Amino acid sequence: EVPMPVLESWMLVLPLCTALGCLFGSFTFRHFALGSSAILFAGMAAGAAGAQMPPAIRELGLALFIYSVGSETGGGFLAVLARRGPKLAAVCLATVTAGFAAALLCGLCFGLPPAGIAGLFGGALTSTPALATAMDGLDPAGTVLLTASYGLAYPAGIIGVIVFVRIAARLEGVDVKAEEDALNAQDADPLPARKDGGANPRGTPAPSAGTSPLPVLLVIGAGYALGQLPLPLPGQSSVSLGSAGGILLCAILAAGKGHAGKLPLLPSPQMRLFLRDFGLYAFLAGVGVQTGALLDAETLRSGMPVLAASLLTVSLPMLVCRMLCRRVFHIDFLTMLGIVTGSMTSTPGLAAASSVSPHRAVVQAYAAVYPLALLCMIFMIKIMHIVIAPLMG
């Protein structure tokens, strides 16, 4: 039995989960390894054993990780939108719609009320904004049912996307290194340098701020503020990008601009790599501890229908996304990983995809579809409230 002081101190839990996760993640079985995703499972084990970790650690890790991947994307984000915008939008909308249809059908089969179906949908697609929207106007009993089904489906949503990302290369029979080389060859022709001195996806990068933390803090602060701004929707409701979406957008814009006046907005590559890994480890450990604390035996027994439904709900949209990307639109494998994780609004999935391949195509596709997926999920929740719930009585 682990002594309680060890479980209560996040300064011990965080390095313990990280070390064990990195250790087990390095083991391979038939060319498959969990990699950094194993930190999530180490955190879940610690959380189930009673470990505690302040939410601020998880949020800080998320902010640093999202900032680092956004700053790596740079001006290439707009190029991706211009070249593949309609295809990305079509795949994203089809993926979210498939998730909603799966949640609705599973909910009807298992006898879940509308609030339970909404929680199943939001949890399987790991969308906290969808949960917040679904809570609008619910009575206390409905709120309890909503949050319970969300809490049960959320771990399945996280694990399902991570497992898919880790095995996708074997399912497709692709060589990740060859995919990276092919994309790099497409980007080999240099572009002219921008007149404003900003970063160019294939040109000369903007000056770096070195190891100064100032640009990191400024961009994260601005992104957090942007993510809290309400975007009005039809009716009296609104939605926001959230801290992850706001920081990602600001990091992409800062990397594309390169500097604000004489102030460089980009850290050195070494510092960006450190921030990405540290943020990723802290985020995965924090999410794991939080998730593991919810998975007690009684909750698992009483919520087996929701757990079974969540597995189906998280699987169908990813299969639809894979089919459209590879069979219909013939999108490259690395971009597909970004579309899958972005359409599922899964930051842990993005972390897993980044460990499969650090190529910028993954992050660019994620950033391109994430806001659309978020708005589409909110719209689906509104349909549940306005149209489907009255029909179900």
N, C-alpha and C positions, 0 to 999 in steps of 0.2 A: 504494500500500500504506500502511495506517495505521500510524504508528510504535507500537511495542509499549508504551512508557510510557503512551501515551494509553489503550490498551486495558486496561492493568493497574490504572489508577486509577479507582475508582468515583466519585470526586468529579468526574471528567471524563466518564465514561461516562453517569452519571445525567442531568446536564443536557443532554448531547449527544443521548441517546435521546429525552428529553422534548421538546427543541426541534424535532428532526426529525419526531417523531411528531405534535406539534401542527401543524407546518407542513403535512405531507402530509395530516393528518386534516382540515384545513380545505378541501381541494380537493373539489369536488362533481362528480359525473358523473350526469347525468339525475336530479337531486335526491337522489342518494345520496352520503353522505360517511362516512368511517370515524370521524371525531371523535377522541376520546381513545383509542379502540381502536388507532389507528395507532401509538401508543407501544409497544404490544406487538410489532408487526411490526418497528419500528425496533430494539427490543431483541433480537429474534430475529436480525436481520441482524448486529447487533454481536456477539452470542454466537457466531454462525457464523464471524465473523472473528477470534474469539479473545478477545473482551472478557471481563472478570471483574467480578463484583459480589458482595460478601458477602451470604450469605443473610439476615443481620440487617436489611439495608436493605429487602428484600422483606417480611420479617415485620413490620417497623415500619410500612411503608406499609399492609400489610393491616390491622394493628391500628387505625391512625388512620382508615382508610376505613370499616371495619366499625363503629367507634365512632360516627363521624359520621352514617352512614345509620341506625344504630339509634337514636341520640338524636333524629333527625328523626321517627321513627315514633311514639314516645310512647304514650299511652294508647289510641290508635286500634288498636293491635295486638289487644288483647282484644276490642274491638268487632268487628273483622274475624273473629276466631275464633268469636264468638258468632253472628254473622250467617251466615257461610259455611263454618263448620268442616267439616261433612260433605261438601260439594262439593269443597272444597280437598283433603281427605283422599282422596276417591275419585279425583280427577284425579292426585294425586301418586302413589298406589299403582299406578294404571294406567300412568303414565309410566315409573316405575322397572321395573315388570314387563316392559314393552315393551322397555326397554333390555337387560334380562337375557335375554329371549327372542331378541333380535337378536344379542347376543354369542354365545349358545349356538349358534344356527343358523349364524352366520358361522364360528364356530370349528370346527364339524363339517364345514362345506363346505371350509374351508381346511386341515383336518387338524390343528388345534391340540389339544394335550393339555389336561387340565383346568386346569393352572396357567396356561397361555397364555390360556385363555378367561377365567379370573378376572382376569388382568392387563388383558385387552382391555376387560372390563366396567368395572373400576375406573378405567382410564385414560380411556375414552370419556366416562364420567360424572364425571371429574375428582375422584374420591373417594379421598383419601389414607387415611382410616380403613378403607375397603374393602380397600386394598392391605395395610395392617397386619394386618387380620383374615385375609386370604388367606395371609399368610406363616406363620401359626400352624401348626406341625406339618410344614412342608415340608422336604424334604431340600435340600442345597445346590444340586443341579442344578435342582430345581423352583423354588427361590428365584430363581436367575439367569433362568430362562425367564419367571417371573412379572414380575420387575422390568423385563426387556427389553420384553415386550409392553405393560406399563403405560407405560413411557417412550415407546414409539412411538405409542400410542393417545392419550396425554395431550394432545399439541399439537393433534391432530384434534378432541379434545373441547373444548378452549378455543376454537379458531378456528371450529368448527362452530356453537357456541352464539352467539358474537359475530356471525357472519354472519347467522344466523337472526334475532337481535334487531334487527340493523340493517335488514334487508329486510322484517321482519314487517308494518310499516305499509303498505308497498306491496302485499304479498301480500293483506292484508285489505282494502285500499282505504279505510283510515280516515284521518281528519284527527286527528293527535295533539292539537293544540290544542283541537279540538272535544271530544275525549274528556276532556281535563282540565277544560274548562268544565262538561261534564255532571256529572262527579264533584263538582266544587266546588259546583254548584247543589244536589246532593243533601245536601251537608254545610253548607248555608248557614244552617239553623235553629240558633240557639245553644242549647247545653246549659247547665244550671245549673252554677255553679262548685262544685268538690268541696270538702267540708268540711275535708279534710286539707291543702288548699292545693296539691295536686299538679297536674301538667299535665293539661289536658283537650284531647282531640283537636279539639274545636270550641269550646272556651270560652277563658277567660283563661289564658295560659300562666303557668307558675311563674316566680319570679324567676330571673334569669340571674346566673351567676358572672362575667360579663364576660369578660375575657381571661385570667383566672387559669387556669393549667394544672392546678391541684390536682384538680378534679373529673374531668378527662380522665384523669390518671394513676391516680387511685383506681379509676375504673370499668374502665379497661383492665387494671389489676393484678388486680382482683377477677374480671374476666371470664376472664383467662388461667388463674387458679387454678381457677375453676369448670370450665373446659374440660378440665383435666387429671384431674378426678375420674373414676374408673372407674365405669361403670354396669354391674352384673352382667347377663350373659345366661345362658340355659339352658346347662348344662354348666359348664366351667371357664373360659370366656372372658368378656371384658368389652369395653365400648366406651365411648369418651368423646366429648363434643361437639367436642373440639379447640379450639384457641385462637380460631378464627373464630366458631364456634358459641357459645362461652362469652362472648366479648366482645359479640357481637350481643345475646344474651339479657340480659346485665347492662346494656347501654346502653338497651335497651327498658324494662327495669324502672326504671332511674334516671330516664329521661325521663318515665315514667308517674308516678313518685313526685314528682319535681321537686326534692326537697330531703331531706337527712338531718339532722333537728334544725334548726339554724340554718345549716347548710352547703348552699348551692345546688349542685345536681348538673348543671346545664345551663350550657354556655358560651354566649356571645353568638352570634347568628346569623352574624355576620361571621367569628368565630373558627371556628365549625363549618364554614362554607363553605371556609375556608382549609385546615382539617385534611382535609376530604373531598377536595379537589383535590390537595393535596400527597401525601396517602396513596395516592390513586388512581394518580398519576403514578409514584411510587416503586414501587408494587406491580406495575404493568403493565411497567415497565422491567425490574424484577428477574425477573419470570416470563419475559419475553421473552429476556433474556440466558441464563437457565437452560435454556430450551427450545432456543434456537438452538445452544447448545453440544452438544446431543445429536444434532442433525440433520446429521451428516456424511454424505458421499456413500455410504460403504460401509454405514452403518447403514440408510440409505434403501433401498439396493438389496436388502439381505438381509431387510429387514422390510416389503417391499411388500405381502405378503399381509395382515399385521397392519394396515398403514395402510389398505388397501382395506376390510378388515373394520371398522375403527374408524369410517370415514366412514359406513358403513351403520348401525353401532351407535349413533352419535350422532344420526343423522337420524330413525330410526324413532320413538324416544320423543318427540321434539319434535313430529313430525307427529301422533302420537296425542294429545299434550297439547293441541295447537292444535285438533284436531277436537272433543275433549271440551269444551274451554272455550267455543268459539265456536258449535258446532253443537248440542251436547247440553245443556249447562248455561247457555248464553247469558251467559257471564261477560264483563265489559267488557275492552277491549283492554289497558289498562294493568295490570289485575290479572293478566291472562294472562301478560304479560311476567314478572311476579314469580313466578308459578307455574312457568313454564318454567325460569327460571334457578334457582329454589329446588329444584325436583325434580331438576335436573341437578347440584345442589350446585356451581354455577359462580359463584364470586365475580367473575372477569372478565366473565362474562355479566351479572351484576348491575351491574357498572360500566358496561357498554355500555347496559343498559336505563336506568340512571340518566341517561346522557347523551342518550338518546332522549327521556326525560321525567323531570324531577325530582319528579314527583308522589309523595306518600307512599303511594299505593295500590300502587306497584311494590314498595317495601321491605316494606310490611306483608304482602303476599302471600308474598314471599320468606321472611320470617321465620316465617310461619305453617307453611310446608311443609318448610322446610329440615331441622328435626330429624326429622320423620317420614321424609323421603327418606333421611337418613343411616341410620336404624335399618333401613329397608327394604332398603337395599343390603347392610348387614351380614347381614341374614337371608338374602338371596339367596346371598351368598358361603357361608354355612353350608350351605345346600341343595346348593350345588355340591360342597362337601367331603363331606357326609354321604351324599347320595343319588346325585348324577350321576357323580361321580368313580369310585365303585366299579362303576357300570354300564358306564363307558367302559374299565374295566380298567386 
